Amino acid sequence: MNDSKTVFQSASATLEQYLNSYKYQYPRNLGALVRNFFPIFLIIAAVFLLPLVTFFYSATSLDLGFYIAMIFVIPVFFVFAIIMWIKNKKEKQFDPQLRQRIAALRQELDQYKKYPDVQQYFDGFDREIAAVEAEKKHYRSQFRTIVIVLFVVIALYCTYSFMWMKNFDSATNHSVYGETEILGLSKSKPFLTLAPLTTDIIGGGKVESGSVDFYYQEYWLVLKEISISTPDTSSIMRLVITDRNGIPAPGCPKFVFKASKSIKIQSEKFHPEDNPNSEYATNYFEAFKAARYLQSNKDNLCFLVEKIK
């Protein structure tokens, strides 16, 4: 009897050690699962970020500086992911054989169930390990739900973005702060429709378009389409909106483009912030004032094209 008691006590002590290790084995809680998934998510984000930002940059008027900044963010994501993965590696230590060893040792001790106190011990042990297993299963279930919801949200956002891009036309009126509503502009009706002051291009060539349409886009204008003929399609052209005397419209941005480009030509900004001490609000007001001037004087305006290079 004493020998059996000694063997049982030794084996049960080992069983308790196994159980304690199983409790603290990965995943100890929901946070452990999230922390160890985050580096993977960063790597996935880094892989898809470049083509996504490139697509938006090529299809819209995304700022070049922002595009370049996002390119530099990608290696930062990879470095941060590697650091986190190394840091979390210790927490993710997992013994896949531990649960089997617990079951095997538990089965070996079944021969002692004939003793009432041993049976009572087994009942408590079985409840405890079942609770640990249920808890870990619950953590994994919660984690799967979080991941599914996360990727569904990302998929919905990407779908919405691509649908928006599909319906987006850079030759339309649009703004962020309601300027188009203040100016009374519809999305598809041109902000300005102007004829050339002269069909002769200064420096050589001809403007073949009888009139061209301009659209307002908050910081700049977009020329929808223009047809010009020039001996050298690699020439750099400049289009300036002027009055009927050839005087440039005050505050109006110029269009600089290659002669080979004929559609959706974006102008310079209305009022560049070239003064480091200037305030954004002041520049923004000046830009809106220039747009007001163009709109009010559209019947007395035309455009002039010149070759600058």
LORONU-188580 format. One record per residue (C-alpha): z, x, y. Coordinates in pm, whole numbers, plus 32768, in hexadecimal, padded with zeros to 4 digits. Each point is the difference from the previous one (the first is absolute). Layout:
% residues N
+------+------+------+
|   c3 |   c1 |   c2 |
+------+------+------+
|    Z |    X |    Y |
...
+------+------+------+
This chain:
% residues 309
+------+------+------+
|   c3 |   c1 |   c2 |
+------+------+------+
| 8000 | 8000 | 8000 |
| 8063 | 8116 | 80F0 |
| 7EC0 | 80BB | 7FB3 |
| 7F32 | 7EC7 | 8044 |
| 80BC | 7FC5 | 8144 |
| 7FC1 | 8166 | 806F |
| 7E8C | 7FE8 | 7FAF |
| 7FE4 | 7EB2 | 80B4 |
| 80B5 | 807E | 8136 |
| 7F1F | 8132 | 8012 |
| 7EC4 | 7F34 | 7FCC |
| 806A | 7EF2 | 80F7 |
| 804A | 810D | 8104 |
| 7E9C | 8080 | 7FD3 |
| 7F82 | 7E99 | 8016 |
| 80B8 | 7FD2 | 814A |
| 7F64 | 813F | 8085 |
| 7EA8 | 7F81 | 7F9D |
| 8046 | 7EB3 | 80A8 |
| 8076 | 80A8 | 813E |
| 7EC8 | 80DC | 8006 |
| 7F28 | 7ECB | 7FC3 |
| 80A2 | 7F4D | 8126 |
| 7FA8 | 8118 | 80F1 |
| 7EAD | 804A | 7F67 |
| 7ECB | 7FAF | 80D0 |
| 7FDD | 7EFD | 808A |
| 8168 | 7FF4 | 8071 |
| 7FAC | 7EF9 | 8106 |
| 7EDC | 7F62 | 80B9 |
| 800C | 810C | 810D |
| 7FB4 | 810F | 7EFE |
| 7EC0 | 7F4E | 7F99 |
| 7F93 | 7FD2 | 816A |
| 8051 | 8169 | 805F |
| 7F37 | 808C | 7EDD |
| 7ED9 | 7F1A | 8044 |
| 7FEA | 8059 | 8171 |
| 7F5B | 8159 | 7FCA |
| 7EFB | 7F5A | 7F23 |
| 7FC2 | 7EFC | 810D |
| 7FD3 | 8112 | 8105 |
| 7EFE | 80B0 | 7F28 |
| 7F44 | 7EB8 | 7FC8 |
| 800C | 7FBC | 8177 |
| 7F81 | 815F | 804E |
| 7EDC | 7FDC | 7F0B |
| 7F8E | 7EB6 | 8097 |
| 8054 | 804E | 816B |
| 7ED9 | 80E5 | 804C |
| 7EE7 | 7F19 | 7F88 |
| 80AD | 7ED4 | 809F |
| 802B | 80A2 | 8155 |
| 7EA0 | 8092 | 7FEB |
| 7F76 | 7EA5 | 7FBE |
| 80B9 | 7F6D | 812A |
| 7F99 | 8123 | 80DD |
| 7E8F | 7FDD | 7FA8 |
| 7FFD | 7E84 | 801A |
| 80CE | 7FCD | 813B |
| 8058 | 80AE | 8142 |
| 812D | 80AF | 7F69 |
| 8071 | 811F | 80DA |
| 7F91 | 8158 | 7F81 |
| 8156 | 8096 | 804E |
| 80A9 | 7EFA | 7F27 |
| 7F07 | 8044 | 7EE8 |
| 8045 | 8177 | 800C |
| 8179 | 7FC1 | 800A |
| 7FE8 | 7F28 | 7EC7 |
| 7F42 | 8115 | 7F4C |
| 8122 | 80EF | 8049 |
| 80F8 | 7EFB | 7F82 |
| 7F67 | 800B | 7EA2 |
| 807D | 8160 | 7F9F |
| 8152 | 7FA5 | 8096 |
| 800F | 7EDA | 7F0D |
| 7FB3 | 80E9 | 7EDB |
| 8106 | 8103 | 8068 |
| 8109 | 7EF7 | 803B |
| 7FAD | 7F61 | 7EAD |
| 8027 | 814E | 7F4A |
| 814D | 8046 | 80AD |
| 8083 | 7EA8 | 7FA2 |
| 7F80 | 8021 | 7E9B |
| 80B9 | 814C | 7FD3 |
| 8139 | 7F72 | 80A0 |
| 7FFA | 7EC8 | 7F22 |
| 7FAD | 80BD | 7EC0 |
| 816E | 8034 | 7FA8 |
| 804E | 7E90 | 802C |
| 7EE0 | 7F9C | 7F1B |
| 8084 | 80C1 | 7ED2 |
| 7FDB | 7F1B | 7ED6 |
| 8056 | 8028 | 7E8F |
| 7F1E | 7F12 | 7F3E |
| 80C5 | 803F | 7EBE |
| 8155 | 7FA7 | 808F |
| 7FEB | 7E8C | 7FB7 |
| 7F96 | 8049 | 7E9A |
| 8125 | 80F0 | 7FCE |
| 80EE | 7EF3 | 807D |
| 7F6E | 7F03 | 7F0B |
| 800E | 80F8 | 7EDD |
| 816A | 8063 | 8041 |
| 8061 | 7E97 | 8037 |
| 7F6A | 7FA8 | 7EAE |
| 80BF | 811C | 7F56 |
| 8146 | 7F71 | 8081 |
| 7FBB | 7EA5 | 7F77 |
| 80C0 | 8061 | 7EC5 |
| 8140 | 7FEE | 80CC |
| 7FCC | 7E99 | 8072 |
| 80F1 | 7F89 | 7EF5 |
| 811C | 8069 | 80E4 |
| 804C | 7EF3 | 8108 |
| 8035 | 80F4 | 8121 |
| 7EB8 | 80AF | 7FAF |
| 7F46 | 7EB5 | 8000 |
| 809B | 7FB0 | 8151 |
| 7F8D | 8154 | 8081 |
| 7E9D | 7FC3 | 7F81 |
| 7FF2 | 7EAC | 80A8 |
| 805E | 809C | 814F |
| 7F13 | 8124 | 7FCF |
| 7EDB | 7F1D | 7FA6 |
| 803F | 7F26 | 8133 |
| 800E | 8133 | 80E0 |
| 7EC1 | 80A0 | 7F81 |
| 7F4B | 7EB1 | 800C |
| 806E | 7FDC | 816B |
| 7F7F | 815F | 8051 |
| 7EB1 | 7FB6 | 7F5A |
| 7FE1 | 7EB3 | 80B6 |
| 8054 | 80A8 | 814A |
| 7EF9 | 810F | 7FD1 |
| 7F01 | 7EFB | 7F95 |
| 8053 | 7F38 | 8139 |
| 7FCE | 8134 | 80DC |
| 7EAB | 803E | 7F65 |
| 7FA0 | 7E94 | 8029 |
| 8065 | 8007 | 816F |
| 7F41 | 8143 | 8031 |
| 7EC4 | 7F74 | 7F60 |
| 8018 | 7ED2 | 80E5 |
| 8025 | 80E0 | 8131 |
| 7ED3 | 80D5 | 7F9A |
| 7F2A | 7ECF | 7FB4 |
| 805B | 7F5C | 814C |
| 7FC0 | 8148 | 80B7 |
| 7EA5 | 802D | 7F6D |
| 7FAB | 7E90 | 802B |
| 805C | 801B | 8171 |
| 7F2F | 813F | 8020 |
| 7EDD | 7F5B | 7F49 |
| 8013 | 7ECD | 80E0 |
| 8010 | 80DA | 8137 |
| 7ED6 | 80D0 | 7F8E |
| 7F3F | 7EC4 | 7FA8 |
| 804D | 7F6E | 8155 |
| 7F9E | 8147 | 80A9 |
| 7EB7 | 8019 | 7F44 |
| 7FB1 | 7E93 | 804A |
| 804E | 8041 | 816D |
| 7F21 | 8133 | 7FF6 |
| 7EED | 7F36 | 7F5B |
| 8008 | 7F04 | 811B |
| 803A | 8109 | 810B |
| 7EDE | 8053 | 80E2 |
| 8038 | 811B | 80F5 |
| 7F03 | 7F57 | 80E5 |
| 80E8 | 7EE0 | 8059 |
| 8102 | 7FBE | 810D |
| 8163 | 803E | 7F8C |
| 814A | 8079 | 808B |
| 816A | 8028 | 7F9B |
| 80BC | 7F77 | 812D |
| 7F2E | 7ECD | 8051 |
| 7F10 | 8097 | 80FE |
| 7EDA | 7F46 | 7F68 |
| 80B4 | 7EB6 | 803C |
| 8052 | 8060 | 8166 |
| 7E95 | 8061 | 803C |
| 7F8C | 7EC0 | 7F5A |
| 7F34 | 80B6 | 7EF6 |
| 7F9A | 7F75 | 7EB2 |
| 7FEC | 80E7 | 7ED4 |
| 7E87 | 8003 | 7FD5 |
| 7F76 | 7FBF | 815D |
| 7FAD | 8149 | 80B5 |
| 80E9 | 8075 | 8113 |
| 7ECD | 807A | 80C1 |
| 7E88 | 7FE6 | 7FCF |
| 7F4D | 80F8 | 80E0 |
| 7E9B | 8071 | 803B |
| 7FA0 | 816A | 8049 |
| 7FEE | 806E | 816B |
| 7EC7 | 80BB | 7F95 |
| 7F5F | 8029 | 7EAD |
| 7FC9 | 8170 | 8046 |
| 810D | 80DF | 7F6A |
| 8065 | 8117 | 80E8 |
| 7FA1 | 813D | 7F46 |
| 7EEB | 7F5D | 7F33 |
| 7FD0 | 7ECA | 7F2E |
| 7FF7 | 7E86 | 8023 |
| 80F2 | 7EDF | 7FDD |
| 7F4A | 7F05 | 7F28 |
| 810D | 7EF2 | 8002 |
| 7FCA | 7EF0 | 8103 |
| 8178 | 7FC4 | 800E |
| 8132 | 806D | 7F3D |
| 814C | 7F5B | 7FAA |
| 8157 | 8095 | 8044 |
| 8149 | 7F92 | 7F65 |
| 8162 | 8032 | 8081 |
| 80FF | 80A7 | 7F1B |
| 813E | 8040 | 80C7 |
| 7FD8 | 8176 | 804B |
| 7E86 | 801B | 7FFB |
| 7EB5 | 7F4A | 7FEC |
| 7F13 | 7FF3 | 7ED8 |
| 7E88 | 7FFD | 802C |
| 7F78 | 7F28 | 7EE7 |
| 7EA0 | 808B | 7FEC |
| 7F04 | 80BC | 80D1 |
| 7EA0 | 8077 | 7FBB |
| 7F8C | 8140 | 80A5 |
| 7EE3 | 80F2 | 7FC5 |
| 802A | 8172 | 803C |
| 7F48 | 8137 | 7F85 |
| 813C | 808B | 7F65 |
| 80E4 | 7F12 | 7F40 |
| 8115 | 8106 | 7FFC |
| 801B | 7FED | 817D |
| 814A | 7F92 | 8097 |
| 7FDB | 7ED0 | 80DF |
| 80E6 | 7F5F | 80FE |
| 7FF5 | 7E94 | 8064 |
| 80A4 | 7F9A | 8147 |
| 8037 | 7E9E | 8081 |
| 7F98 | 7FF4 | 816D |
| 7FBA | 7F0F | 8118 |
| 7E99 | 7FB8 | 8067 |
| 8003 | 8132 | 80E1 |
| 8055 | 80E7 | 7EDE |
| 816B | 8035 | 806C |
| 80E9 | 800E | 7ED0 |
| 80E9 | 7ED8 | 7FDC |
| 8162 | 8068 | 8066 |
| 80E9 | 804A | 7EDF |
| 7EF4 | 7FB1 | 7EFD |
| 7FF3 | 80E3 | 7ECE |
| 7EC1 | 80BB | 7FA8 |
| 7F51 | 8006 | 7EAF |
| 7FAB | 8155 | 7F6F |
| 7F37 | 7FFA | 7EBE |
| 7EED | 80A6 | 7F39 |
| 7EA1 | 7F7B | 8039 |
| 7FEC | 7FB7 | 7E8B |
| 8124 | 7F0A | 8014 |
| 7F96 | 7EA3 | 8063 |
| 810E | 7F09 | 7F98 |
| 8172 | 7FC9 | 8047 |
| 802D | 811A | 80F8 |
| 8162 | 8023 | 8081 |
| 8042 | 8064 | 8167 |
| 8104 | 80EE | 8087 |
| 814C | 7F60 | 8056 |
| 8009 | 7F2D | 813B |
| 8108 | 80CE | 80AD |
| 805A | 8145 | 7F48 |
| 8164 | 8078 | 8031 |
| 7F9E | 8155 | 8088 |
| 8132 | 8015 | 80DE |
| 8130 | 806B | 7F32 |
| 80E6 | 7F5B | 80FE |
| 7F49 | 7EB3 | 7FFC |
| 809C | 7ED2 | 7F5D |
| 7F58 | 7F40 | 7EE9 |
| 8034 | 7EB3 | 80B4 |
| 7F4B | 807F | 8136 |
| 7ED5 | 8079 | 7F38 |
| 7FF9 | 7EC1 | 7F38 |
| 7FFB | 7F31 | 813E |
| 7EE3 | 80D2 | 808D |
| 7F37 | 7FCC | 7EC2 |
| 8031 | 7E89 | 800F |
| 7FA4 | 8001 | 8173 |
| 7EB9 | 80B3 | 7FAC |
| 7FB4 | 7EFA | 7EF6 |
| 8040 | 7EF0 | 8102 |
| 7F0D | 80A8 | 80F0 |
| 7EEF | 8016 | 7EF8 |
| 802D | 7E96 | 7FA4 |
| 7FFD | 7F86 | 816A |
| 7ECB | 80CE | 805C |
| 7F39 | 7FE5 | 7EBD |
| 7ED7 | 7F5C | 80B0 |
| 7FDC | 812D | 80E6 |
| 8023 | 8110 | 7EFA |
| 7F0A | 80BF | 7F2A |
| 8005 | 8143 | 7F3A |
| 7F64 | 8156 | 801B |
| 7FBA | 80F4 | 7EE2 |
| 7FE4 | 8178 | 802F |
| 7FD7 | 8128 | 7F19 |
| 8120 | 80F5 | 802E |
| 7FB3 | 80FA | 7EEA |
+------+------+------+
